[in-house]
Amino acid sequence: MSKVVSFKLSDEEYEALSALQMESEGSPSITAKRIVRDSLGLPASTSSTRVDSQEIDERIYQALAPLKAQLDELRGKLIA
């Protein structure tokens, strides 16, 4: 479960926050979340990490390839 924390920043505070923004962070809110997590000693959040679904699919197929080969072999034995 998550909770919302909202507060206003002065122009100076906002500019300081913007200066700490990383390229991958699409908004000042994400930057603020990262800074708070770091300050609290919490692990980095993965919720904003981009996922390469093609790479994940390839890894899944590679992991399942030996099982598929075994299944095909068993099917061949059943048919014979």
N, CA, C and O atoms as a GROMACS GRO file, in nm:
protein
  320
    1MET      N    1   0.085  -0.118   0.000
    1MET     CA    2   0.000   0.000   0.000
    1MET      C    3   0.089   0.123   0.000
    1MET      O    4   0.197   0.123   0.060
    2SER      N    5   0.044   0.226  -0.066
    2SER     CA    6   0.123   0.349  -0.071
    2SER      C    7   0.039   0.466  -0.021
    2SER      O    8  -0.084   0.462  -0.021
    3LYS      N    9   0.107   0.567   0.021
    3LYS     CA   10   0.044   0.690   0.073
    3LYS      C   11   0.097   0.809  -0.006
    3LYS      O   12   0.208   0.805  -0.059
    4VAL      N   13   0.018   0.912  -0.014
    4VAL     CA   14   0.057   1.034  -0.084
    4VAL      C   15   0.106   1.137   0.016
    4VAL      O   16   0.042   1.161   0.119
    5VAL      N   17   0.220   1.197  -0.015
    5VAL     CA   18   0.272   1.308   0.064
    5VAL      C   19   0.282   1.427  -0.031
    5VAL      O   20   0.342   1.416  -0.138
    6SER      N   21   0.224   1.538   0.007
    6SER     CA   22   0.222   1.654  -0.081
    6SER      C   23   0.264   1.777  -0.003
    6SER      O   24   0.218   1.800   0.109
    7PHE      N   25   0.352   1.857  -0.062
    7PHE     CA   26   0.392   1.983   0.000
    7PHE      C   27   0.443   2.078  -0.106
    7PHE      O   28   0.483   2.036  -0.214
    8LYS      N   29   0.441   2.205  -0.075
    8LYS     CA   30   0.486   2.307  -0.169
    8LYS      C   31   0.633   2.338  -0.144
    8LYS      O   32   0.682   2.330  -0.032
    9LEU      N   33   0.702   2.374  -0.254
    9LEU     CA   34   0.841   2.414  -0.245
    9LEU      C   35   0.853   2.559  -0.291
    9LEU      O   36   0.779   2.604  -0.379
   10SER      N   37   0.946   2.629  -0.231
   10SER     CA   38   0.974   2.764  -0.279
   10SER      C   39   1.043   2.752  -0.415
   10SER      O   40   1.087   2.644  -0.453
   11ASP      N   41   1.052   2.862  -0.488
   11ASP     CA   42   1.120   2.860  -0.617
   11ASP      C   43   1.263   2.810  -0.602
   11ASP      O   44   1.312   2.733  -0.684
   12GLU      N   45   1.329   2.855  -0.497
   12GLU     CA   46   1.468   2.815  -0.471
   12GLU      C   47   1.478   2.664  -0.444
   12GLU      O   48   1.567   2.596  -0.497
   13GLU      N   49   1.386   2.612  -0.364
   13GLU     CA   50   1.386   2.468  -0.334
   13GLU      C   51   1.356   2.386  -0.460
   13GLU      O   52   1.416   2.281  -0.483
   14TYR      N   53   1.262   2.435  -0.540
   14TYR     CA   54   1.225   2.364  -0.662
   14TYR      C   55   1.343   2.359  -0.761
   14TYR      O   56   1.370   2.256  -0.822
   15GLU      N   57   1.412   2.471  -0.774
   15GLU     CA   58   1.528   2.475  -0.863
   15GLU      C   59   1.638   2.383  -0.812
   15GLU      O   60   1.706   2.317  -0.893
   16ALA      N   61   1.658   2.376  -0.681
   16ALA     CA   62   1.759   2.285  -0.624
   16ALA      C   63   1.720   2.141  -0.652
   16ALA      O   64   1.805   2.058  -0.684
   17LEU      N   65   1.592   2.110  -0.639
   17LEU     CA   66   1.542   1.975  -0.669
   17LEU      C   67   1.562   1.944  -0.817
   17LEU      O   68   1.608   1.834  -0.851
   18SER      N   69   1.530   2.037  -0.903
   18SER     CA   70   1.547   2.018  -1.047
   18SER      C   71   1.693   1.994  -1.083
   18SER      O   72   1.722   1.918  -1.176
   19ALA      N   73   1.784   2.058  -1.012
   19ALA     CA   74   1.927   2.041  -1.039
   19ALA      C   75   1.973   1.899  -1.006
   19ALA      O   76   2.074   1.853  -1.060
   20LEU      N   77   1.902   1.831  -0.918
   20LEU     CA   78   1.937   1.694  -0.879
   20LEU      C   79   1.868   1.588  -0.964
   20LEU      O   80   1.890   1.468  -0.946
   21GLN      N   81   1.784   1.634  -1.056
   21GLN     CA   82   1.707   1.540  -1.138
   21GLN      C   83   1.798   1.466  -1.235
   21GLN      O   84   1.880   1.525  -1.304
   22MET      N   85   1.781   1.332  -1.238
   22MET     CA   86   1.857   1.249  -1.332
   22MET      C   87   1.784   1.243  -1.464
   22MET      O   88   1.663   1.269  -1.470
   23GLU      N   89   1.856   1.209  -1.571
   23GLU     CA   90   1.796   1.203  -1.704
   23GLU      C   91   1.678   1.106  -1.710
   23GLU      O   92   1.579   1.133  -1.778
   24SER      N   93   1.689   0.995  -1.640
   24SER     CA   94   1.586   0.892  -1.646
   24SER      C   95   1.461   0.928  -1.564
   24SER      O   96   1.358   0.862  -1.576
   25GLU      N   97   1.470   1.031  -1.482
   25GLU     CA   98   1.358   1.071  -1.398
   25GLU      C   99   1.272   1.171  -1.475
   25GLU      O  100   1.315   1.283  -1.505
   26GLY      N  101   1.150   1.129  -1.506
   26GLY     CA  102   1.063   1.210  -1.590
   26GLY      C  103   0.997   1.328  -1.522
   26GLY      O  104   0.939   1.413  -1.590
   27SER      N  105   1.006   1.335  -1.391
   27SER     CA  106   0.939   1.446  -1.322
   27SER      C  107   1.010   1.477  -1.191
   27SER      O  108   1.082   1.392  -1.137
   28PRO      N  109   0.991   1.598  -1.140
   28PRO     CA  110   1.049   1.633  -1.010
   28PRO      C  111   0.997   1.544  -0.897
   28PRO      O  112   1.066   1.522  -0.798
   29SER      N  113   0.876   1.491  -0.912
   29SER     CA  114   0.820   1.402  -0.808
   29SER      C  115   0.902   1.275  -0.794
   29SER      O  116   0.925   1.226  -0.683
   30ILE      N  117   0.946   1.221  -0.908
   30ILE     CA  118   1.029   1.100  -0.904
   30ILE      C  119   1.164   1.131  -0.840
   30ILE      O  120   1.218   1.050  -0.765
   31THR      N  121   1.218   1.247  -0.872
   31THR     CA  122   1.344   1.289  -0.811
   31THR      C  123   1.328   1.303  -0.660
   31THR      O  124   1.413   1.257  -0.584
   32ALA      N  125   1.220   1.367  -0.618
   32ALA     CA  126   1.196   1.384  -0.475
   32ALA      C  127   1.181   1.249  -0.405
   32ALA      O  128   1.231   1.231  -0.294
   33LYS      N  129   1.112   1.156  -0.470
   33LYS     CA  130   1.095   1.023  -0.411
   33LYS      C  131   1.230   0.955  -0.394
   33LYS      O  132   1.257   0.896  -0.289
   34ARG      N  133   1.316   0.964  -0.497
   34ARG     CA  134   1.449   0.903  -0.488
   34ARG      C  135   1.528   0.963  -0.373
   34ARG      O  136   1.593   0.890  -0.298
   35ILE      N  137   1.524   1.095  -0.359
   35ILE     CA  138   1.599   1.163  -0.254
   35ILE      C  139   1.549   1.121  -0.116
   35ILE      O  140   1.629   1.097  -0.025
   36VAL      N  141   1.418   1.113  -0.100
   36VAL     CA  142   1.361   1.071   0.028
   36VAL      C  143   1.402   0.928   0.060
   36VAL      O  144   1.443   0.898   0.172
   37ARG      N  145   1.390   0.838  -0.039
   37ARG     CA  146   1.428   0.697  -0.017
   37ARG      C  147   1.576   0.688   0.023
   37ARG      O  148   1.611   0.616   0.116
   38ASP      N  149   1.662   0.761  -0.048
   38ASP     CA  150   1.805   0.761  -0.015
   38ASP      C  151   1.828   0.812   0.126
   38ASP      O  152   1.907   0.754   0.201
   39SER      N  153   1.760   0.919   0.164
   39SER     CA  154   1.776   0.978   0.296
   39SER      C  155   1.731   0.884   0.407
   39SER      O  156   1.785   0.885   0.518
   40LEU      N  157   1.630   0.802   0.376
   40LEU     CA  158   1.579   0.707   0.474
   40LEU      C  159   1.657   0.576   0.475
   40LEU      O  160   1.631   0.488   0.557
   41GLY      N  161   1.752   0.564   0.384
   41GLY     CA  162   1.832   0.443   0.377
   41GLY      C  163   1.758   0.324   0.319
   41GLY      O  164   1.792   0.209   0.347
   42LEU      N  165   1.656   0.352   0.238
   42LEU     CA  166   1.578   0.245   0.176
   42LEU      C  167   1.640   0.207   0.042
   42LEU      O  168   1.705   0.289  -0.021
   43PRO      N  169   1.619   0.082   0.000
   43PRO     CA  170   1.673   0.041  -0.130
   43PRO      C  171   1.607   0.117  -0.244
   43PRO      O  172   1.495   0.166  -0.231
   44ALA      N  173   1.677   0.126  -0.354
   44ALA     CA  174   1.624   0.196  -0.471
   44ALA      C  175   1.495   0.131  -0.517
   44ALA      O  176   1.483   0.008  -0.518
   45SER      N  177   1.401   0.212  -0.554
   45SER     CA  178   1.273   0.162  -0.604
   45SER      C  179   1.290   0.116  -0.747
   45SER      O  180   1.364   0.177  -0.825
   46THR      N  181   1.222   0.008  -0.783
   46THR     CA  182   1.228  -0.040  -0.920
   46THR      C  183   1.104  -0.001  -0.999
   46THR      O  184   1.091  -0.037  -1.116
   47SER      N  185   1.017   0.070  -0.937
   47SER     CA  186   0.891   0.101  -1.004
   47SER      C  187   0.909   0.191  -1.126
   47SER      O  188   0.824   0.191  -1.215
   48SER      N  189   1.018   0.267  -1.130
   48SER     CA  190   1.037   0.354  -1.245
   48SER      C  191   1.141   0.300  -1.343
   48SER      O  192   1.178   0.367  -1.439
   49THR      N  193   1.186   0.179  -1.318
   49THR     CA  194   1.284   0.118  -1.407
   49THR      C  195   1.217   0.072  -1.535
   49THR      O  196   1.113   0.007  -1.532
   50ARG      N  197   1.278   0.107  -1.647
   50ARG     CA  198   1.224   0.062  -1.775
   50ARG      C  199   1.251  -0.086  -1.792
   50ARG      O  200   1.355  -0.137  -1.750
   51VAL      N  201   1.158  -0.154  -1.853
   51VAL     CA  202   1.169  -0.297  -1.874
   51VAL      C  203   1.173  -0.324  -2.023
   51VAL      O  204   1.090  -0.276  -2.100
   52ASP      N  205   1.272  -0.403  -2.065
   52ASP     CA  206   1.283  -0.443  -2.204
   52ASP      C  207   1.211  -0.577  -2.217
   52ASP      O  208   1.269  -0.682  -2.188
   53SER      N  209   1.085  -0.573  -2.260
   53SER     CA  210   1.005  -0.695  -2.264
   53SER      C  211   1.058  -0.795  -2.364
   53SER      O  212   1.042  -0.915  -2.345
   54GLN      N  213   1.121  -0.749  -2.470
   54GLN     CA  214   1.177  -0.842  -2.568
   54GLN      C  215   1.291  -0.922  -2.504
   54GLN      O  216   1.301  -1.043  -2.526
   55GLU      N  217   1.375  -0.856  -2.427
   55GLU     CA  218   1.485  -0.926  -2.359
   55GLU      C  219   1.430  -1.026  -2.258
   55GLU      O  220   1.483  -1.137  -2.245
   56ILE      N  221   1.327  -0.989  -2.187
   56ILE     CA  222   1.266  -1.080  -2.090
   56ILE      C  223   1.207  -1.200  -2.161
   56ILE      O  224   1.225  -1.314  -2.117
   57ASP      N  225   1.137  -1.177  -2.272
   57ASP     CA  226   1.081  -1.288  -2.350
   57ASP      C  227   1.190  -1.383  -2.397
   57ASP      O  228   1.175  -1.505  -2.389
   58GLU      N  229   1.302  -1.327  -2.445
   58GLU     CA  230   1.412  -1.410  -2.493
   58GLU      C  231   1.469  -1.496  -2.380
   58GLU      O  232   1.500  -1.614  -2.400
   59ARG      N  233   1.484  -1.437  -2.262
   59ARG     CA  234   1.536  -1.512  -2.147
   59ARG      C  235   1.441  -1.625  -2.107
   59ARG      O  236   1.484  -1.734  -2.071
   60ILE      N  237   1.313  -1.597  -2.113
   60ILE     CA  238   1.214  -1.700  -2.079
   60ILE      C  239   1.221  -1.814  -2.178
   60ILE      O  240   1.222  -1.931  -2.140
   61TYR      N  241   1.226  -1.781  -2.308
   61TYR     CA  242   1.235  -1.886  -2.411
   61TYR      C  243   1.363  -1.968  -2.396
   61TYR      O  244   1.361  -2.090  -2.413
   62GLN      N  245   1.474  -1.902  -2.364
   62GLN     CA  246   1.600  -1.973  -2.343
   62GLN      C  247   1.589  -2.068  -2.224
   62GLN      O  248   1.639  -2.181  -2.229
   63ALA      N  249   1.525  -2.023  -2.118
   63ALA     CA  250   1.511  -2.107  -1.998
   63ALA      C  251   1.418  -2.224  -2.024
   63ALA      O  252   1.436  -2.332  -1.968
   64LEU      N  253   1.317  -2.204  -2.108
   64LEU     CA  254   1.219  -2.310  -2.135
   64LEU      C  255   1.260  -2.404  -2.248
   64LEU      O  256   1.202  -2.511  -2.263
   65ALA      N  257   1.360  -2.366  -2.327
   65ALA     CA  258   1.401  -2.447  -2.443
   65ALA      C  259   1.434  -2.592  -2.404
   65ALA      O  260   1.388  -2.683  -2.471
   66PRO      N  261   1.514  -2.617  -2.299
   66PRO     CA  262   1.543  -2.756  -2.263
   66PRO      C  263   1.417  -2.834  -2.223
   66PRO      O  264   1.405  -2.952  -2.255
   67LEU      N  265   1.325  -2.770  -2.155
   67LEU     CA  266   1.201  -2.837  -2.116
   67LEU      C  267   1.116  -2.869  -2.238
   67LEU      O  268   1.054  -2.975  -2.246
   68LYS      N  269   1.113  -2.776  -2.334
   68LYS     CA  270   1.037  -2.800  -2.457
   68LYS      C  271   1.097  -2.918  -2.533
   68LYS      O  272   1.023  -3.001  -2.588
   69ALA      N  273   1.230  -2.926  -2.537
   69ALA     CA  274   1.296  -3.037  -2.607
   69ALA      C  275   1.260  -3.169  -2.540
   69ALA      O  276   1.234  -3.268  -2.608
   70GLN      N  277   1.260  -3.172  -2.408
   70GLN     CA  278   1.223  -3.294  -2.336
   70GLN      C  279   1.078  -3.332  -2.363
   70GLN      O  280   1.047  -3.449  -2.382
   71LEU      N  281   0.991  -3.235  -2.364
   71LEU     CA  282   0.850  -3.259  -2.391
   71LEU      C  283   0.829  -3.313  -2.531
   71LEU      O  284   0.751  -3.407  -2.551
   72ASP      N  285   0.899  -3.254  -2.629
   72ASP     CA  286   0.889  -3.302  -2.767
   72ASP      C  287   0.939  -3.448  -2.777
   72ASP      O  288   0.881  -3.529  -2.849
   73GLU      N  289   1.046  -3.478  -2.705
   73GLU     CA  290   1.100  -3.615  -2.706
   73GLU      C  291   1.000  -3.712  -2.646
   73GLU      O  292   0.979  -3.822  -2.699
   74LEU      N  293   0.938  -3.674  -2.536
   74LEU     CA  294   0.837  -3.762  -2.472
   74LEU      C  295   0.716  -3.780  -2.563
   74LEU      O  296   0.661  -3.890  -2.572
   75ARG      N  297   0.674  -3.675  -2.630
   75ARG     CA  298   0.561  -3.686  -2.722
   75ARG      C  299   0.595  -3.783  -2.836
   75ARG      O  300   0.512  -3.864  -2.877
   76GLY      N  301   0.718  -3.774  -2.886
   76GLY     CA  302   0.762  -3.863  -2.992
   76GLY      C  303   0.760  -4.009  -2.948
   76GLY      O  304   0.723  -4.097  -3.026
   77LYS      N  305   0.798  -4.035  -2.824
   77LYS     CA  306   0.797  -4.171  -2.771
   77LYS      C  307   0.654  -4.223  -2.755
   77LYS      O  308   0.627  -4.341  -2.776
   78LEU      N  309   0.563  -4.134  -2.716
   78LEU     CA  310   0.424  -4.176  -2.698
   78LEU      C  311   0.358  -4.210  -2.831
   78LEU      O  312   0.277  -4.302  -2.840
   79ILE      N  313   0.393  -4.137  -2.933
   79ILE     CA  314   0.334  -4.159  -3.066
   79ILE      C  315   0.389  -4.286  -3.128
   79ILE      O  316   0.317  -4.357  -3.199
   80ALA      N  317   0.516  -4.316  -3.102
   80ALA     CA  318   0.582  -4.434  -3.164
   80ALA      C  319   0.530  -4.565  -3.110
   80ALA      O  320   0.576  -4.671  -3.152
   0.00000   0.00000   0.00000
